[in-house]
Amino acid sequence: DEYIANGKKLCFGLYEGAAAASLATRKGDLVEYYTSFIFQHASFENSLPSWIILMLSIESSGRYNEVLEKGINLFRRLGFVIPLSPPGPTEIMASLLSTSQMASSFTLSQIVDSRHYPIDDHKRNLFKLY
């Protein structure tokens, strides 16, 4: 079981690396190919870094509306409440306060030192988004 799990993790890492290399060489079609494989076969939590790569690729091709749409949908899947209509000043302040409280629950050293102690993949991928 552990052998299969490690093999899957390695496979996803290779696909993620190939997507990142394709992004660096501006080959958007390959970025979409590699990330779509990850989205189909990996859990949502394990696919988070691939979403970043895909959105950077889409942005570099000038498809800004698509990036915004995918970004908003991604944040909604993560549990962020993003209203359909523009929020008023009260809602903006409430959101800023709640974001500040969530962000302050981690110290900078916790984020930096997360590489030095075991951390589950879900938290690691959320740190990558941050």
C-alpha positions in Angstrom: 0.0 0.0 0.0 2.7 2.5 1.0 4.7 1.5 -2.2 1.7 2.4 -4.4 1.0 5.6 -2.5 4.7 6.7 -2.9 4.5 5.7 -6.6 1.5 7.9 -7.1 3.1 10.8 -5.3 6.2 10.5 -7.5 4.1 10.3 -10.6 2.2 13.5 -9.7 5.5 15.2 -8.8 6.8 14.3 -12.2 3.7 15.6 -14.0 3.9 18.8 -11.9 7.5 19.2 -12.8 6.8 18.7 -16.4 4.0 21.3 -16.2 6.3 23.8 -14.5 9.0 23.2 -17.2 6.4 23.7 -19.9 5.4 27.0 -18.2 9.0 28.1 -18.2 9.3 27.4 -21.9 6.0 29.0 -22.7 4.3 25.8 -24.0 0.8 26.4 -22.7 -0.7 23.4 -24.5 1.7 21.1 -22.6 0.9 22.9 -19.3 -2.8 22.2 -19.9 -2.0 18.6 -20.8 0.1 17.8 -17.7 -2.1 19.7 -15.3 -5.3 18.1 -16.6 -3.8 14.7 -15.9 -3.2 15.8 -12.3 -6.7 17.2 -11.9 -8.2 14.0 -13.2 -6.2 11.6 -11.0 -5.1 13.5 -7.8 -7.2 14.7 -4.9 -8.1 18.4 -4.9 -5.6 19.0 -2.0 -2.8 17.5 -4.0 -3.6 19.3 -7.1 -3.4 22.9 -5.6 0.2 23.6 -6.8 -0.8 22.5 -10.4 -3.7 25.1 -10.3 -1.1 27.8 -9.8 1.0 26.6 -12.7 -2.1 26.4 -15.0 -3.3 29.9 -14.0 0.2 31.4 -14.6 0.2 29.8 -18.0 -3.2 31.1 -18.9 -2.3 34.6 -17.7 0.9 34.6 -19.8 -1.2 33.9 -22.8 -3.3 37.0 -22.1 -6.5 35.1 -21.2 -7.1 37.2 -18.1 -10.9 36.6 -17.8 -10.3 32.9 -17.7 -7.6 33.3 -15.0 -10.0 35.3 -12.8 -12.8 32.8 -13.3 -10.6 29.8 -12.4 -9.1 31.7 -9.5 -12.4 32.6 -8.0 -13.7 29.0 -8.4 -10.5 27.7 -6.8 -10.9 30.0 -3.8 -14.6 29.0 -3.5 -13.6 25.3 -3.5 -11.1 26.1 -0.7 -14.1 27.5 1.3 -13.6 31.2 0.8 -16.9 33.1 0.4 -16.8 35.3 -2.7 -20.0 37.2 -3.3 -21.4 37.5 -6.8 -22.1 41.2 -6.4 -19.5 43.8 -5.3 -19.3 43.9 -1.5 -19.9 47.0 0.5 -17.5 48.6 2.9 -18.8 46.6 5.9 -18.3 43.3 4.1 -14.8 44.3 2.9 -13.8 45.1 6.5 -15.2 41.9 7.8 -13.4 39.9 5.2 -10.1 41.7 5.9 -10.5 41.1 9.6 -11.2 37.3 9.2 -8.3 37.0 6.7 -6.0 38.7 9.2 -7.1 36.4 12.0 -6.5 33.3 9.8 -3.1 34.6 8.6 -2.0 35.5 12.1 -2.7 31.9 13.3 0.6 31.0 11.7 3.9 32.6 12.6 6.5 33.3 9.9 8.8 30.7 11.5 6.1 28.1 11.3 5.7 28.7 7.6 9.4 28.8 7.0 10.2 25.8 9.2 7.4 23.7 7.7 10.1 22.2 5.4 12.0 20.8 8.5 9.2 18.9 10.2 6.5 16.5 8.9 3.5 18.3 7.5 0.6 16.7 5.7 0.2 17.4 2.0 -3.0 19.4 2.4 -1.2 22.0 4.6 1.9 22.0 2.4 -0.2 22.8 -0.6 -2.0 25.6 1.1 1.3 27.1 2.1 2.3 26.9 -1.6 -0.7 29.0 -2.4 0.2 31.5 0.2 
